[in-house]
Amino acid sequence: MSLSEALQSHVGPGTNKPLRIICVDDEADALANLRELLQLLGYEVDVAGCGRDALKLAAQNSYDLALLDFRMPEMNGIELAAKLKALCPCMITMLVTAYLNAEQESDVSAGQQVRRIINKPLDINRLAKILGDVQVEQTVLVVDDDLDLCQNLKDAFEQIGYRVCLAHDVEQAEKMLELARFQVVLVDYRLPGGDGMKLASHIRQEKPDCNVILMTGYRNELADNLGELKAKICYKPFDIGTLLETARGRG
C-alpha cells in the first residue's frame, strides 16, 4: 500500500468537498513538507511563513482549518489563532508544536482559541485521523436574536458532533455564509435588520444542497408562503429531539 493509500484510509466519507486548510510555520522546509502531506490526503492547502501573511490570506479566502506553529516571530500560534477566529469564527484552529508541557497544553485548550494541540515531530497517521474526523463533521449555522436559545441549540448540536456557528441578525448571517460552508442552517422567522423568510429563501436558492430550517412561533403568518419557501419548518416552542432529527434530514 502506498503512503497516499494508507493516509486516505483515515479520511471519512463526510462532505464531498475537501477541507480548505491554511498552514503557518516560519520554517520553510517544515511548511513545504506539511503542504505536500496534506495535498497527498486530497486537501486544499495554502501556506504562510508568518502570522501577518496568514491574516492576509484569511481575509481573502475562507478556510475550514488552520494548522499553526507555536513559536513564530511577531506573533505566536495562540495569538494568531485568536486573530484568525476573529476573521472567521467558524474556522477550526490547531496548534503544532514541540514546546508545550502538559500544564501549558491544558491552559491553551481551556482558552478555547485552539481545538487541539498536535505535537512535533508529527505522527502522520494521527494527523490523518484528526483531519479525517474534521472532514466528516457537519456544520450548522443558527440565526436567531434570542441569545439563550442560540446557546442552547449550540450545546445540543455540539453534543451530537456538529460544528456550530451563531449569528443574531441578517447581516451577521450573510457574513457567516460567505466565510464558511454549512450543511444545515436554522433561521428565525423574525430577525433584526431583515426578513428571516427572505434569508431562508435566498439560502435555498444559492445553496440547494443545504438543509434550511425556518424556526418560528408565528404559525398563521407562514401559512400562505410555505409552498414558495421550500424549507422545513419547526414551530416554537419546539421539541429539541424533533429539531435535531429534522436537521439530520429525518424530519
URPEWO-V71076 format. One record per residue. N is the residue number from 1. NEAR is the number of other C-alpha atoms within 8 Angstrom. Layout:
N | NEAR
N | NEAR
//
This chain:
1 | 4
2 | 5
3 | 6
4 | 8
5 | 8
6 | 9
7 | 12
8 | 9
9 | 7
10 | 10
11 | 13
12 | 9
13 | 7
14 | 8
15 | 7
16 | 5
17 | 4
18 | 9
19 | 10
20 | 11
21 | 13
22 | 13
23 | 14
24 | 15
25 | 13
26 | 11
27 | 7
28 | 8
29 | 6
30 | 8
31 | 14
32 | 8
33 | 8
34 | 9
35 | 12
36 | 8
37 | 8
38 | 11
39 | 10
40 | 8
41 | 11
42 | 7
43 | 11
44 | 10
45 | 11
46 | 8
47 | 10
48 | 12
49 | 12
50 | 12
51 | 14
52 | 6
53 | 9
54 | 13
55 | 10
56 | 8
57 | 8
58 | 11
59 | 8
60 | 6
61 | 7
62 | 11
63 | 13
64 | 11
65 | 12
66 | 13
67 | 12
68 | 14
69 | 13
70 | 11
71 | 7
72 | 12
73 | 7
74 | 6
75 | 8
76 | 12
77 | 13
78 | 11
79 | 8
80 | 11
81 | 12
82 | 9
83 | 9
84 | 12
85 | 12
86 | 7
87 | 8
88 | 10
89 | 8
90 | 12
91 | 12
92 | 9
93 | 14
94 | 13
95 | 14
96 | 12
97 | 12
98 | 7
99 | 5
100 | 8
101 | 6
102 | 6
103 | 7
104 | 8
105 | 10
106 | 8
107 | 8
108 | 11
109 | 12
110 | 6
111 | 7
112 | 7
113 | 11
114 | 14
115 | 9
116 | 8
117 | 11
118 | 10
119 | 8
120 | 8
121 | 5
122 | 7
123 | 7
124 | 7
125 | 8
126 | 7
127 | 10
128 | 13
129 | 10
130 | 8
131 | 9
132 | 11
133 | 10
134 | 7
135 | 13
136 | 10
137 | 10
138 | 11
139 | 12
140 | 13
141 | 12
142 | 14
143 | 15
144 | 14
145 | 11
146 | 7
147 | 8
148 | 6
149 | 8
150 | 13
151 | 8
152 | 8
153 | 9
154 | 12
155 | 8
156 | 9
157 | 12
158 | 10
159 | 7
160 | 6
161 | 8
162 | 11
163 | 11
164 | 12
165 | 11
166 | 11
167 | 13
168 | 13
169 | 13
170 | 15
171 | 7
172 | 9
173 | 12
174 | 8
175 | 8
176 | 11
177 | 9
178 | 8
179 | 11
180 | 11
181 | 7
182 | 11
183 | 10
184 | 13
185 | 13
186 | 12
187 | 15
188 | 12
189 | 10
190 | 8
191 | 13
192 | 9
193 | 7
194 | 9
195 | 11
196 | 13
197 | 10
198 | 7
199 | 11
200 | 14
201 | 11
202 | 8
203 | 11
204 | 13
205 | 7
206 | 6
207 | 7
208 | 7
209 | 6
210 | 11
211 | 10
212 | 13
213 | 14
214 | 15
215 | 12
216 | 12
217 | 7
218 | 7
219 | 8
220 | 5
221 | 6
222 | 8
223 | 7
224 | 6
225 | 7
226 | 9
227 | 6
228 | 5
229 | 9
230 | 8
231 | 12
232 | 8
233 | 8
234 | 10
235 | 10
236 | 7
237 | 5
238 | 8
239 | 6
240 | 7
241 | 6
242 | 9
243 | 11
244 | 9
245 | 10
246 | 10
247 | 11
248 | 7
249 | 7
250 | 6
251 | 8
//
